Amino acid sequence: MDILLVASAFNSLTQRAYAELSDAGHQVDVVLATHGPDPVRAAVRERRPELIVAPMLKSALPEDVWREHTCLIVHPGPPGDRGPSSLDWAVDGEAGQWGVTVLQAEAGMDAGAVWADEPFAVPDAGKSDLYRNEAADAAMTALHRAVRRYADGDHKPRPQTGDWPEVVWRDYFRQDRRRIDWERDDTRTVLRKLRGADSQPGVLDELHGREVFLHGGHPEDQLRGRPGDLLATRAGAVCRATRDGAVWIPELRPRKNSGDPAPFRRPAATVLASWTAPHTPALPEIPAPLDLPAARRTFADVRYRERGGTGFVSFSFPGGAMSTDQCRRLLAAYRYALTRPTSVVVLGGARDFFSNGIHLNVIEGAPDPGEESWRNLNAMDDVVEAVLRTTDRLVIAALAGNAAAGGAMLALAADEVWCRTGAVLNPHYRRMGLYGSEFWTYTLPRRTGPETARRLTTEALPVSAARGVRLGLVDRLVPAAPGEFAGTVEAMAAEVAAAPGLAGRIAAKAEARHADEAVRPLAEHRRDELARMHAIFFDRHAPYHALRSAFVRKVPAAGTRPLHPGEGR
């Protein structure tokens, strides 16, 4: 079928819907409804879709569109749940079970007939993590079912009438409900509030006399202090005391003042440092050891552990972005892993993002964004090069979630890429106006062939995990639920480490690396890529700077975004 996706942003769920519906054989296009209803109407007239799907829509579809066309809305709540903040209420209420409903658009918000629904268990995680994982899995299961039913033509969606279902209207989840009372709220309550607003909209609070939004939260099991006091920093996060403990807050976003550019999230310690007077004592930096015991309840974005003959370098950065500092700490952890008596190293976090490459928010907030772009990219290249030059053991990239740009190339530097079935890959840089680095001119053609590599980087379209296998980007699919991914990968890695042919594989890998180096050294790939990127970073008029700023500050994109492979890009 010809399907038109209407979305408020080309976010993770919209990308996944595009990729998976395309895999299913449908012709899929996307229009962004960020500039009112006219671009949506124009896209409908031009493309004449057989079905319209809204995977993530913050505004209502035009009435003339939903009256004349079947429009399916993906609502992140079970049947009967209505309102704009469904997942916020689920996290706030500590719901054990939730659901996703695919319903037909009509005048009443979320009141249309139900084409499909799918329940899911709610983990102890932040809202954005929940949205990209358990909720997204349920959404795609329900959406595929709804699309099949519509294509078959004999299914009648179930009206939400009579006693079915029980209707619950949930208002917009406002800041007054998120407000933290540091004197009275216990740690569990504080964490619930922080995690319910981790990516957006944050929790409005006050620090050093300034209004600021708090983003993300992790428990702390040892540090203590007067409720509300800041206690320490760690890897960009700040620790703040609660009534009965403390929490780590990774990011802050200043509240917007009239006339100022839109503020954006940055590492909390960086924001605080920009406010602090020179004579004010700095908070102590308390790093976490790499081999932090699993029983500890604290914040650590990079860890190392061993199981048998396998070393696990795990990392988890907010939004998947990797700043200069984060890249350097990850590189130190990886180098430590190479000193250990293991034959296999696994890179990746337990769930959510793998990596999205350089940290655009940190770059945007730097005094010289071009210079910080350059520093960040070189630090990212150092990590990728270290992986590529590892010839004495097998390296596995385990992708629990999405990977994009330099983060995707970091994964491709490994000997094997294992990918959870729900992950989406974006192995390109074009939409940020960049040529790209991270040795992509070596790793991407090596896996896909030159022609496919050219197509992936010029079309700049999302790739599902399943299609990644067909293209050569992914070696093994991991059909595990988000909460089961880490355990499944550990069992798979144990099998690889115990396989009798592992020593031969490692020897063959070393020979192949030596042969490739003789044809074209990695240093040449790095030099040529960085030369192209240097020219972009230090050209004030290069599109990258405007595109980066718009992305970071969430300036609405242009109305229509064609994503048909045949249309000129």
C-alpha positions in Angstrom: 0.0 0.0 0.0 0.9 3.7 -0.3 1.1 4.9 3.3 1.7 8.5 4.4 3.1 9.0 7.9 2.1 12.3 9.5 4.2 13.2 12.5 5.2 16.2 14.6 8.9 15.1 14.3 10.9 12.5 12.6 11.6 10.9 16.0 12.6 7.4 17.0 9.1 5.9 16.6 8.4 7.7 13.3 11.7 6.4 12.0 11.0 2.9 13.1 7.5 3.0 11.6 9.0 4.2 8.3 11.7 1.5 8.3 9.5 -1.4 9.3 6.5 -0.6 7.1 8.9 -0.2 4.2 10.4 -3.6 5.0 6.9 -5.0 4.9 6.6 -3.9 1.2 4.7 -0.7 1.6 5.5 2.6 -0.2 6.0 5.0 2.7 6.3 8.8 2.7 6.5 11.2 5.6 5.1 14.7 6.1 6.0 16.7 9.2 3.1 18.6 10.7 5.2 21.3 12.3 3.8 24.3 10.3 0.1 23.8 10.6 -2.3 21.8 8.5 -1.5 23.1 5.1 1.7 20.9 4.5 -0.4 17.9 5.5 -3.2 18.7 3.1 -0.6 19.3 0.3 1.1 16.0 1.0 -2.3 14.1 0.9 -3.2 15.8 -2.4 0.2 15.1 -4.0 0.7 11.5 -2.8 -2.9 10.2 -2.7 -2.1 7.7 0.0 -4.3 4.6 0.6 -3.7 4.9 4.3 -2.5 7.7 6.7 -0.7 6.8 9.9 0.3 9.2 12.7 2.9 7.5 14.8 3.7 10.6 16.9 1.4 13.6 16.5 1.1 16.5 19.0 -1.5 18.4 16.9 -4.9 17.3 15.5 -5.2 16.1 11.9 -7.2 18.5 9.7 -10.8 17.5 9.7 -11.1 17.4 5.9 -8.2 14.9 5.9 -9.6 12.4 8.5 -13.1 12.6 7.1 -12.0 11.8 3.5 -9.2 9.3 4.4 -8.7 6.5 6.9 -6.2 7.9 9.4 -4.7 5.7 12.1 -3.4 7.4 15.3 -0.9 5.6 17.5 -1.8 6.5 21.1 0.7 5.5 23.9 -2.1 4.3 26.2 -4.5 1.4 26.5 -8.0 1.5 25.1 -10.1 4.1 26.9 -7.1 6.2 27.9 -7.4 9.7 26.5 -5.3 12.8 26.8 -1.9 14.3 25.7 0.3 13.0 28.6 -0.4 9.3 28.7 3.1 8.0 29.5 3.7 10.8 32.0 0.7 9.5 34.0 1.9 5.9 33.7 5.3 6.7 35.2 3.8 8.9 37.9 1.3 6.3 38.9 4.0 3.6 38.9 1.8 1.5 36.6 2.9 -2.1 36.3 1.1 -2.6 32.9 0.3 -0.1 30.2 -0.6 -0.3 26.5 -0.6 1.2 23.1 -3.7 1.7 21.0 -4.0 2.3 17.3 -7.3 4.0 16.7 -9.1 5.8 13.9 -9.0 9.6 13.9 -12.2 11.4 14.6 -13.3 14.7 16.3 -12.9 13.4 19.8 -9.3 13.1 21.0 -8.3 9.4 21.3 -12.0 8.5 21.0 -12.0 6.8 17.6 -12.6 3.1 16.8 -9.8 0.8 17.8 -8.0 -1.1 15.0 -5.5 -2.8 17.3 -4.0 -2.5 20.8 -1.1 -4.1 22.6 -0.2 -4.2 26.3 3.3 -4.0 27.7 5.0 -4.2 31.1 6.4 -0.9 32.5 10.0 -1.2 33.7 11.8 0.9 36.3 13.1 3.3 33.7 12.7 6.9 32.5 9.8 8.0 30.3 12.0 8.5 27.2 13.6 5.1 27.6 10.2 3.5 28.1 8.9 5.3 25.0 11.8 4.1 22.8 11.7 0.5 24.0 8.7 -1.2 25.6 6.2 1.3 24.3 7.7 1.3 20.8 7.7 -2.5 20.6 4.1 -2.5 21.6 3.3 0.3 19.2 4.9 -1.5 16.2 3.2 -4.8 17.0 -0.2 -3.0 17.1 0.5 -0.9 14.1 1.6 -3.9 11.9 -1.6 -5.6 13.0 -3.8 -2.6 12.2 -2.2 -2.1 8.8 -2.7 -5.8 7.9 -6.3 -5.6 9.0 -6.9 -2.5 6.9 -5.2 -4.1 3.9 -7.3 -7.3 4.2 -10.4 -5.1 4.0 -12.7 -7.3 6.1 -11.9 -6.0 9.6 -14.3 -3.7 11.4 -12.6 -1.6 14.0 -14.2 -1.7 17.4 -16.0 1.5 18.4 -15.3 2.9 21.8 -18.9 3.0 22.9 -21.1 1.7 25.6 -19.3 -0.1 28.4 -16.1 -0.7 26.3 -13.7 0.5 27.2 -13.6 2.2 30.5 -12.8 5.8 29.5 -10.2 7.7 31.5 -9.4 11.3 30.5 -6.0 12.4 31.7 -5.2 16.1 31.5 -1.9 17.5 30.4 0.7 16.7 33.0 1.7 20.1 34.3 4.8 21.3 36.1 2.9 21.8 39.4 2.5 18.0 39.6 6.2 17.5 38.8 7.5 20.0 41.4 9.9 18.4 43.9 9.7 19.3 47.6 13.3 18.5 48.6 12.4 18.8 52.3 9.5 16.3 52.2 9.8 14.1 49.2 11.7 10.8 49.7 14.2 9.5 47.1 11.7 7.2 45.5 9.3 10.1 44.9 12.1 12.4 43.6 13.2 9.7 41.2 9.7 9.1 39.9 9.3 12.8 39.2 12.6 13.1 37.5 12.2 10.0 35.4 8.7 11.0 34.3 10.2 14.1 32.7 13.7 13.0 31.8 13.9 14.0 28.2 10.9 16.4 28.0 9.8 18.6 29.6 12.2 18.3 32.6 11.3 19.2 36.1 11.2 22.9 36.9 13.3 23.8 39.9 15.7 26.4 41.3 19.4 26.3 41.7 21.7 29.2 42.7 18.7 31.5 42.5 18.0 30.6 38.9 15.0 28.6 37.4 16.2 25.5 35.7 14.7 22.3 34.4 16.2 19.0 35.7 16.6 16.2 33.3 17.1 12.5 34.3 17.6 10.9 37.7 19.7 8.1 39.2 19.7 7.0 42.9 22.7 7.4 45.1 23.2 4.9 48.0 26.1 6.5 50.0 26.3 10.3 49.8 24.1 12.2 52.2 23.5 15.9 53.0 20.9 18.5 53.9 17.8 18.0 51.6 18.2 20.1 48.5 21.9 20.7 48.8 24.3 19.9 46.0 26.9 17.3 47.2 29.2 16.4 44.3 29.7 16.0 40.6 30.5 12.9 38.5 31.0 12.7 34.8 29.0 15.9 34.2 26.2 15.0 36.6 25.4 16.6 39.9 24.4 14.8 43.1 21.6 16.4 45.2 20.5 15.4 48.6 16.9 14.2 49.3 15.1 13.7 52.6 16.4 10.2 53.0 19.2 9.9 50.5 20.4 11.5 47.3 20.0 11.5 43.5 22.2 12.1 40.5 20.9 14.6 37.9 22.8 14.3 34.6 21.5 17.3 32.7 20.1 20.8 33.2 18.2 23.2 31.0 17.9 26.9 31.9 14.4 28.3 31.7 13.9 30.5 28.7 13.8 34.3 29.3 11.9 36.5 26.9 13.8 37.4 23.8 16.6 34.8 24.5 17.4 31.9 22.1 15.8 28.7 23.1 17.9 27.0 25.8 18.8 23.4 25.7 20.0 20.5 27.8 23.6 20.2 28.8 25.6 18.3 31.4 24.5 19.6 34.7 28.0 20.4 36.1 28.8 22.4 33.0 25.6 24.6 33.4 26.4 25.1 37.1 30.0 26.0 36.4 28.8 28.7 34.0 26.8 30.3 36.8 29.2 30.0 39.7 31.2 33.0 40.8 35.0 32.5 40.6 35.4 32.5 44.4 32.7 29.9 45.0 34.2 26.5 46.1 33.7 23.9 43.5 31.8 20.7 44.3 34.0 17.7 44.8 34.3 15.4 41.8 33.7 11.8 42.9 34.4 9.4 40.1 32.9 5.9 40.0 35.3 3.0 39.7 35.1 1.2 36.4 34.4 -2.1 38.1 31.6 -0.7 40.2 29.8 -3.6 42.0 26.4 -4.5 40.5 24.8 -4.1 43.9 25.7 -0.4 44.1 22.8 2.0 43.4 24.6 5.0 42.0 25.3 6.8 38.7 28.0 5.5 36.4 27.8 6.0 32.7 30.8 3.8 31.8 31.4 0.5 33.5 33.5 -2.7 33.0 32.9 -6.2 34.2 34.0 -9.7 33.2 32.2 -13.0 32.8 34.4 -15.9 32.0 36.5 -15.0 28.9 34.5 -12.0 28.0 35.0 -8.4 29.1 31.9 -6.0 28.9 32.5 -2.3 28.4 29.1 -0.8 29.0 28.2 2.8 28.5 25.0 4.8 28.6 24.9 8.5 27.7 21.8 10.7 27.7 20.3 10.8 24.3 23.1 8.6 23.0 25.3 11.7 22.4 29.0 11.4 23.2 30.9 14.6 24.3 34.7 15.0 24.2 34.9 14.0 27.8 32.6 11.0 27.4 34.6 9.7 24.4 37.9 10.0 26.4 36.5 8.2 29.4 35.1 5.5 27.1 38.4 5.1 25.4 40.2 4.8 28.8 37.7 2.0 29.8 38.3 0.2 26.5 42.0 0.4 26.8 41.7 -1.0 30.3 39.6 -3.9 28.9 42.4 -4.7 26.5 44.8 -5.2 29.4 42.5 -8.0 30.8 43.0 -11.7 30.1 39.9 -12.0 27.8 39.4 -13.2 24.3 36.1 -11.3 23.6 35.2 -7.7 24.4 31.5 -6.6 24.2 30.7 -2.9 23.7 27.3 -1.4 24.5 24.7 -0.6 27.2 22.1 -2.8 28.8 19.2 -0.9 27.0 18.3 2.1 25.0 20.6 4.1 22.7 24.0 2.6 21.6 25.4 5.9 20.4 24.4 8.9 18.2 27.9 10.2 17.7 29.3 13.6 18.7 27.4 15.7 21.3 25.7 18.5 19.4 24.3 20.1 22.6 27.7 20.5 24.2 29.1 21.8 21.0 26.3 24.3 20.6 27.0 25.6 24.2 30.7 25.9 23.7 32.4 29.3 23.3 33.7 28.2 19.9 31.4 25.5 18.4 33.7 24.9 15.5 36.7 24.2 17.8 34.6 22.0 20.1 33.2 20.1 17.1 36.8 19.4 16.1 37.9 18.3 19.6 34.8 16.1 19.9 35.2 14.4 16.5 38.9 13.7 17.1 38.0 12.1 20.5 35.3 10.0 18.8 37.8 9.0 16.1 40.2 7.9 18.8 37.6 5.4 20.2 36.8 4.0 16.8 40.4 3.7 15.8 41.2 1.8 19.0 38.5 -0.7 18.2 39.7 -1.1 14.6 43.3 -1.7 15.7 42.4 -4.4 18.2 43.8 -7.6 16.7 44.3 -9.8 19.7 40.7 -10.5 20.6 37.2 -10.4 19.1 35.2 -7.2 19.5 31.4 -7.3 19.5 29.1 -4.2 19.4 25.9 -5.0 21.1 23.1 -2.5 20.2 20.3 -2.5 22.6 18.9 0.5 20.9 19.4 3.0 18.1 22.7 4.1 16.6 23.3 7.0 14.2 26.1 8.9 12.4 29.4 8.4 14.2 27.7 6.1 16.7 26.7 3.7 13.9 30.3 3.8 12.6 31.5 3.0 16.1 29.4 -0.2 16.0 30.7 -1.1 12.5 34.3 -0.9 13.7 33.6 -4.0 15.7 34.1 -7.5 14.3 30.5 -8.4 14.9 27.4 -6.2 15.3 24.6 -7.7 17.4 21.4 -5.7 17.2 18.1 -5.9 19.1 15.3 -6.4 16.7 13.6 -3.1 17.6 16.7 -0.9 17.0 17.0 1.5 14.1 20.3 2.5 12.4 21.0 5.8 10.7 24.5 5.2 9.0 24.8 8.6 7.5 25.6 12.3 8.3 24.0 14.2 5.5 21.0 15.6 7.4 23.4 17.5 9.7 25.3 18.9 6.7 28.4 16.8 7.4 30.7 14.6 5.3 31.4 12.3 8.2 34.4 10.7 9.9 34.9 7.8 12.4 36.5 5.8 9.5 33.2 5.4 7.7 35.0 5.4 4.3 36.7 2.2 5.5 34.1 0.4 7.6 30.9 1.0 5.6 32.1 -0.1 2.2 33.9 -3.0 3.8 30.5 -4.3 5.0 28.0 -3.3 2.4 30.1 -2.7 -0.8 30.8 0.7 -2.3 27.5 1.2 -4.1 25.3 0.4 -1.1 27.6 2.6 1.1 27.1 5.5 -1.3 23.3 5.0 -1.3 23.0 4.8 2.5 25.0 8.0 3.0 23.3 10.0 0.3 19.7 8.8 0.8 20.1 9.3 4.6 17.2 7.1 5.5 16.6 5.0 8.7 17.4 1.3 8.4 15.6 -1.4 10.5 17.7 -4.0 12.3 16.3 -6.7 10.0 17.3 -4.7 6.9 20.6 -4.1 8.5 21.3 -7.8 8.3 20.4 -8.0 4.6 22.7 -5.0 3.9 25.6 -6.4 5.9 25.4 -3.8 8.7 24.3 -6.3 11.3 25.6 -9.8 11.9 23.1 -11.2 14.4 19.6 -10.1 15.4 18.8 -10.4 19.1 15.0 -11.0 19.4 14.9 -10.1 23.1 12.6 -7.7 25.0 14.4 -4.6 26.2 14.8 -5.8 29.7 16.2 -9.2 28.5 18.7 -7.9 26.0 21.7 -7.7 28.4 21.3 -11.2 29.7 20.8 -12.6 26.2 23.9 -10.9 24.9 25.9 -12.3 27.9 24.8 -15.8 27.1 25.6 -15.4 23.4 29.0 -13.9 24.2 29.8 -16.9 26.4 29.2 -19.2 23.5 31.5 -17.2 21.3 34.2 -17.1 23.9 34.0 -20.9 24.4 33.9 -21.8 20.7 36.8 -24.0 19.6 37.5 -21.9 16.5 37.9 -18.5 18.3 41.7 -18.5 18.2 41.6 -19.1 14.4 39.1 -16.3 13.9 41.3 -13.8 15.9 44.3 -14.8 13.9 42.4 -14.4 10.6 41.2 -11.0 11.8 44.8 -9.9 12.4 45.9 -11.0 9.0 42.9 -9.2 7.3 43.7 -6.0 9.2 47.4 -6.2 8.1 46.3 -6.7 4.5 43.9 -3.8 4.6 46.6 -1.6 6.1 48.9 -2.4 3.2 46.2 -1.4 0.7 45.3 1.9 2.4 46.4 2.7 6.0 43.8 3.8 8.5 45.8 7.0 9.0 44.9 8.0 5.4 41.2 7.4 5.9 41.3 9.5 9.1 43.4 12.3 7.5 41.1 12.6 4.4 37.9 12.4 6.4 39.1 15.0 8.9 40.2 17.3 6.2 36.6 17.4 4.9 35.2 17.9 8.3 37.7 20.6 9.3 36.6 22.6 6.3 33.0 22.4 7.5 33.6 23.0 11.2 35.6 26.2 10.6 33.4 27.7 7.9 30.9 29.9 9.7 28.6 29.8 6.7 28.5 26.0 6.3 24.9 24.6 6.7 26.1 22.4 9.6 26.1 25.3 12.0 22.5 26.4 11.3 21.3 22.7 11.1 23.0 21.9 14.5 21.5 25.0 16.2 18.0 24.2 14.9 18.3 20.6 16.0 19.6 21.4 19.5 17.1 24.2 20.1 14.2 22.2 18.6 13.4 24.8 16.0 10.6 23.3 13.8 11.7 21.7 10.6 10.3 22.5 7.2 6.7 21.3 6.6 7.1 18.4 4.2 9.9 15.9 4.3 9.8 13.5 1.4 11.3 10.1 2.2 10.6 8.2 -1.0 13.9 6.7 -2.3 13.1 7.8 -5.8 12.7 11.5 -5.0 15.6 13.8 -5.5 17.7 14.1 -2.4 
